[in-house]
Amino acid sequence: MTDLARSYAMSLPAVSKHLRVLEKAGLLRRRRYGRVHQLNLEAAPMKQAAQWVEEYRKFWEGSLDRLADYLEKTNKKTQKKSAP
């Protein structure tokens, strides 16, 4: 972990804290061999999160597109009523 901390100009305790958070989130798996820690990325939770975000992106894009259409129609009606 010392090499990892050096690569990111972070203190060793800061790196350890970040790694513990990722472990608790299920994104890292740690194995210890004596004083050596082997860390493996667990990509499945990230894929699930990405799928969830994508579903909500589609939902909000559709909702915002419908809102934009509604506002354009409302604006056109308002302009017609206020025209001389």
Backbone hydrogen bonds, N-H to C=O, Kabsch-Sander energy under -0.5 kcal/mol:
donor,donor_aa,acceptor,acceptor_aa,energy
5,A,1,M,-2.6
6,R,2,T,-2.2
7,S,3,D,-2.1
8,Y,4,L,-1.2
9,A,6,R,-1.1
10,M,5,A,-2.5
15,V,11,S,-2.2
16,S,12,L,-2.6
17,K,13,P,-2.3
18,H,14,A,-2.2
19,L,15,V,-2.6
20,R,16,S,-2.3
21,V,17,K,-1.9
22,L,18,H,-2.2
23,E,19,L,-2.4
24,K,20,R,-2.7
25,A,21,V,-1.7
26,G,23,E,-1.8
27,L,22,L,-2.6
28,L,22,L,-0.9
29,R,40,N,-2.5
31,R,38,Q,-2.7
33,Y,36,V,-3.3
35,R,33,Y,-0.5
36,V,33,Y,-1.9
38,Q,31,R,-3.7
39,L,37,H,-0.5
40,N,29,R,-2.6
42,E,27,L,-3.0
43,A,41,L,-0.7
47,K,43,A,-2.1
48,Q,44,A,-2.2
49,A,45,P,-2.3
50,A,46,M,-2.6
51,Q,47,K,-2.3
52,W,48,Q,-2.2
53,V,49,A,-2.6
54,E,50,A,-2.3
55,E,51,Q,-2.2
56,Y,52,W,-2.0
57,R,53,V,-2.3
58,K,54,E,-2.3
59,F,55,E,-2.0
60,W,56,Y,-2.7
61,E,57,R,-2.7
62,G,58,K,-2.3
63,S,59,F,-2.4
64,L,60,W,-2.8
65,D,61,E,-2.4
66,R,62,G,-2.2
67,L,63,S,-2.2
68,A,64,L,-2.4
69,D,65,D,-2.3
70,Y,66,R,-2.4
71,L,67,L,-2.6
72,E,68,A,-2.3
73,K,69,D,-2.4
74,T,70,Y,-2.6
75,N,71,L,-2.6
76,K,72,E,-2.3
77,K,73,K,-2.2
78,T,74,T,-2.2
79,Q,75,N,-2.3
80,K,76,K,-2.1
81,K,77,K,-2.0
82,S,78,T,-1.7
83,A,79,Q,-0.7
83,A,80,K,-0.5
